[in-house]
Amino acid sequence: MYHPLMNRTPGERRTPYGGTIRFRAGPGRGLRVLELDRYQAPVATLCWDTTNALTTAAVRTAPGAWIGIEPRAARHGGWGLSDRLWLLPDGPSGERRGPLTVFEALDWAAIDHIPPLAEPARLPPGAGTAVLNLVAALAADQEVPRLRYRGPYPTETLFTALLEAFRYVDGDAEPLDRFRAGQLEWAPAPHERHFEPGGAAVQLRDGVEKVVWRGQAYYRARWQSVARWAPGRVHEAEGTVRCSLWALGAAVEDHLVLDPAGHVLTALEPAPDPRHSAPLSPEVQAGLQALVRAQSAPALAGAVAGVMAALAIEWAGLAGGLVEVTGARARLAWKLADAGGARIGAATSPDARLGRALELLVEMARLLGDPVRARAQASLGELPAAAQPRALAGGAPAGDAATIAAAAAALATEFRRR
């Protein structure tokens, strides 16, 4: 667990999993200037002026990109003075290229809230989490006990990102609902990121919580009282930590084996799948459309319906993943069909087969949901500002229970024949 005084020496602190944090003279414990992982690779850099104001900072995301922070560089219509995020393709000392987005300006030497971000969809993977973790780390250095998010976008996506750098307080009852209502407080609890030889990025607090390897993120299932669904799962098996593709309550394919401290022991190459693609039946595709809409926020329903209607969905031989959405085609892995088909085939009654077919359909919709919602959000963002409220209010037909039931029945029949 993170503790700001652990193994502290003047100007430097060792972290529980072997990282190093360096400080310069300043208020309190001093001002953080450099974070290194256990292999002495930089994870974050910060520069402060003589008045203890942050002048620039950079953080390394789990996938490996560097993101620059330029304090007080812009203004935003929603909250005024803002800090700007940049892509740094040449690392923390390289030239800023490509402004990404802005967030409400912070006094980085006296963190007092979690700021809103203007356009999260413009950030590369892992960037938002890395910046939030820096906010949490500085707040912990400053012994700030609790913070609140102060902004207009208390989304579920932001909530799950905050879980990686903070811990919510005041009990476990309905934390997401309290967050949306602006009533949830967060205690700083920054994670450590270590970049393993071979390319895996391992995120640790109380053990391994998240791993990014070859573009795939793997997550622990429980985050306080919150169950986090993801197709990549961090789980324990036989005294080790495994990173696996996960579906229908079980590991489908192991990819990495680590020790409890997050050192990679074995990397397992995903097996190729030579099977040809096969389209889903119209009944199953219609059921998926209804389910993805039902699993999405009401304001996104219309845009989600449009994205789903434009996709041709098929089973395909995917190596190392369970879903792939490119262009006008969405592909679900045959290995998911194999796992679902085995469960349906093992059912001992028609009702049990139908129930397991519905579970498979829900899993398929979950896999499609995130990339479809990302497209839906992007399509809304491209609309003129005046048209966005109308699009958000338009909605789509509610998930049709009969359509979903027909899709489950079609899956049950299909897999019983296999």
N, C-alpha and C positions, 0 to 999 in steps of 0.2 A: 504493500500500500504506500502511496506517496506520502512523504513527510518532509517538510521543508528544512528541517534541521538535521536530517540523517547524514552522518559522516561529514559534517561541515568543517572545512578548514578555511582560513582567511582567503577570500577571493575565489573559492572553488568548493563545489559540493559533488560528492559521488551519489548516484541514484541507486535504488535497490537492485536494479538489473545490470549495473555496470557502466552506465553512462556518466558523463561529466558535464557540470554546468559551471560556467565561470561568470564572475561578477566584477564590476568596477565600483569604486567608492560612490556612495549616494545615500539617499534617505533609507532608514530602516536597515535591512540586511545588505543594502547595496542594489545596484541595477544589473540585471541579467544582460550579458553581452554575447554569450556563445553557449550553444548546447551541442554536445557531441554524443554519438552513440557509443556502444561498448567497443567498437572497432575504430574509434576516433574519427569517424566520418561526421561532418557537420550536419546538424538537423535544423538549427535555427541560428540566425545572427541578428544582432540588434546594435544600433548606433544611437548614442545619446549626446546632446549638446551640453554646454556648461551650466545650463539652467535646469538640467535633468528632464528635458523634453526629448521624446523619441524623434529622431530625424529620418531614419529608415530602418527597415527590418526585412528579413527574408526567412521563409520557412520551406522545408522540403516535404512534399507530400509523400504518402506511402507508395504511390506508383513511381515516384522519383522526380517529378517536376519541381522546379523552384518557383515560388510565388513571392513577389515583392510587395511590401506595404509602404506606401508613401503617405505619411500623415498630413492631414489638413490640406489636401491638394485639390478639392473640388467642393461643389455645393449640390445638394439634392433637394428637389421640390418638397419632399415629404418631411425632412428633418433638418435641412440646412447643411452646416459644415460637415464634410465627409473625408474619410481616408480612402485612398484609391489602391486597388489591387492590380498588379502587373504580372505578366508572364516573364520569367527570367530564363531564357533558353540556355544561357551560358553560365548559369549558377549565380550564387549570391553576390558576387562582385562584378557580374556581367551587366551589359546594357539592358535597360528596360525596353521590352518590345511587346507591343500589343496590350493596351489597357483592357482590363477585364470588366471590372465593375467597381462600385463604391459601397461603403457602409458608413453608418453614423460615426463621426469622429470620436475617438476616445482620448482621455488623458491617460496615457499608457503608464505613467508613474503613479497613478492613483485610480485604478480601475473601480468603477462604481456601478456598472450595469453591463448587460450583454447587448451589443448593438444590432440593429436590423441591417440586412444586406439587400441591396437594390435588385440585382438580377442573378440569383443563384444559378440559373441554367447556363450562364456564360462561363462558369468556373470549370476547370478540368477536374477529373475525378480526384477526390481526396483533398481538394484545396480548402473547401469550407471547414472541414474537420480540423485540418492543420492550423488554420488561423484561429478557430475557436480554442484549440488546445493551447496556443500561445497566450490567448486572453486568460484562460484558466491558470496557466503556469505563473503568469505575472501576478494575478490576483492572489494565488497561494503564496508567492514570495512576499506580497504585501500584507499577508495575514487577513485578507478580506474573508469573513466567514460565509457570507451569502450574497448572491446576486439575483437579479430578475432580468428576464428578457424585456427590453423596452422597444417595442416596435409593432408594426401593423400586420406582420405575417407569421403568426404562431402556428405553422403547419406541422403536420406529422413528420415530414422529412426533416425539418429543423429540430423537432423534438428528439428524433433518433440520433441526429448528429450531436446534439448536446449531451446525450448519454455517454458519448465516448470521451468527453473532457470534464464533465461535471457529474455530481450525484444530486438528484432531487431530494428535497428534505420535507419534513412534516408528514411522514407516513406514506403508505403505498396505495391509498384509495384513489382510483381514477386520476392518475397523474396527468395523462394526456388531456382530459377534460379540464383540469385545473390550469394546465398550461395555456390552453386555448382561451380560457377566461382571464388570463393575466394574473393568476393567483399562485403560481408555482415558484418557489425559490430554489436556487441551485447552489450547492457548495462546490467550490473549485476542487477538482480531482483529476489533474492532467495525467495523461498516459505517457509512457516512454515509447519511442519508435526506434527500432534497431534494424539496420539493413544488413542482412545476412549474406555471406559469400554464396554466390549462386543466384542472387536476385530477389529472394523473399524479403519483404518488409514485415516485421513482427511488432505488434502493438501490445503492450503489457501494462497492467496495473496489478490486480490480484491474480497473477498468472496470465496466460495468453488469452487475449480477448478478440483480436482480429489479426488476420494475415492477408497480405496482398502478394500474389505471385502470378506472373505472366498475365497480368491484367484482370485476374479473377480475385474478388474479395471473399474472404471466409470469415464468418462472425460466430461468436459464442451465442448460444440460444437465449440465455437469461441475462438481462441487464436490470439489476434490482428486481422489481416485480414485473418488469416488462418482458414478454416473450417476443423475440425479434425473429421474424421469418426471413430467410435468405436461402438461395439455392446452394451457396457455399457455406459449409458449417465447420466451426471449430468445436471439437469434442474430444473427450478422453477415452482411451482404449488401451488396455494392457500396460498401464503405467506410462503411456506416452500421450502426446497431444496429436490429434489427426486433423488434417484439413481435407474435407471430402465434399464431393457433390452429394446433396441431401434431398431426398424426396419421399413423400408418403411415410415419414417417420423413421427413415433408415438411411444409412450411407449407401449410395449407389456406386461410387467410385472414389477410392482414396487417391490423393494427389501428393500430400506432404506428411511426413512423420517428424515430430519435434520432441525435444525433451521438455519438462515442465517449465524451464526458464526460457523457452523459445528458441533454442539452438536447433537448426535443421539437422536431422539425422539422416533422412532419406527423402529423395525426390523421386516420385513415381511417374513415369511417362504415361499419359493417357493413351489407351488402346485405340487405334483407328477403327472406324466402323464403315465397312465398304458398302453397306446396304443403300440401295437407291431411295430417293425421296418418294413419298406417296402423299397425295393431298388428303386432308380431312374431309369427311362427308359434309354436305351442306348443313345437316342437322347439328353436327358437333360444332361446326364453325359458328352457327347462329347462337348456340348455347354459350360458347365462349364470349361472343360479343355481349350478350346479356350479363354474364357474370363479371366481365371486366368493368362494364359500366357500373354494376352494383357495388363493386369493390372500390370505386373511385369517389372522390369528393363530388357532391352534387353540382358544384360550379363547373367542374370539368366534364360533366356527362356528355354534353353536346359535342365537344371537341374529341373526346374519347370515342364516341360513336362514329364520328367521321374517320378517324384514324383506323379503327377496326374494320370498317366497311371497305376500306381501300386495300386491305391486306389479304393475300392468299396464304393460308396457313397449312403447313405440311409437316409430316414426320420426316426426319432426315438423319443421316449419319454424322453426328457432331462429335468431334474429338475434344474432350476437356470441358465441355459445357452442356447445359440442358436447354438453352434457348439462344436464338440468334435472329435479330430483326434487322434486315438490310433492304433498302429500297421498298418495293411493294410486296416483299415476301417475309413471312415469319416462319421460322423452322424450329420445331421441337424435337428433342433428341429421341432416337429409337430406344436408348437405354431407359428413358422414362416410360415409354410404352411397354418395354419388357417388364419393368418393376410393377407397373399398374396392371398389366395383363396377368402376371403371376398371382397377384392378390385377387383379381376377379376370378381367375380360374380355380383358386383354392376355396372360394366361397361355397357353402353347402346348401344354399337356398336361393331362389330367385330374388328375394328381398335383399339378402346379403350381397348378391352380385350387383344389384342396382345401387346399393349404398356405397360399395367400393368403387363403382364406376363414377358416382357423383364425387367421391373423394379425389379421383384422378382428374376429373374435369376441373375441380376447384384448384388443384395443383397446377394444371395447365394455365388456368386464368391468372394465377399468381405470377407465374413465370413471365407471361406476356404483359402483365400489368405495368411494371416499372418502365420498360422501354416505350410502351404505348402512351403512358401518361407523360413521359418526357417529350414525346412528339406533340402531344396535345398542348402541353404548356408552351412549347416553342411556337406552335402555330398561332396560339393566342397572342404571344408576345410580338409576332410579326404584324398583327392587325393595327390599324391606326388607333391611337389612344381613345378616340371618341367611340369606336366600334367595340372596344373590349368589354365594357359593362353589358352591352346588349348580348354579346356572345356568351358571357358568363351566366346571364340570366336565362338564356334560351333553353338549356337543359336538353334532355333526351328522354325517350320513353323509359319508364322504370324497368328494371330487370324482370323479364317475363318468366314467371315460375313454370308455366307450361313449356316454354321454349327450353328452359334449362332441364326440366324433367325429360323432355324428348331427346335432348343431347345425351343425357346420362344413359337412357335406355338404348340409344344407338351404340354408345361405347360398350355397354354390357353385352349386346348382341355380337358386336364385331369381335371382341376379345374372347367370347365363348367359342367362336368358330375357329380361332387360331390354333 
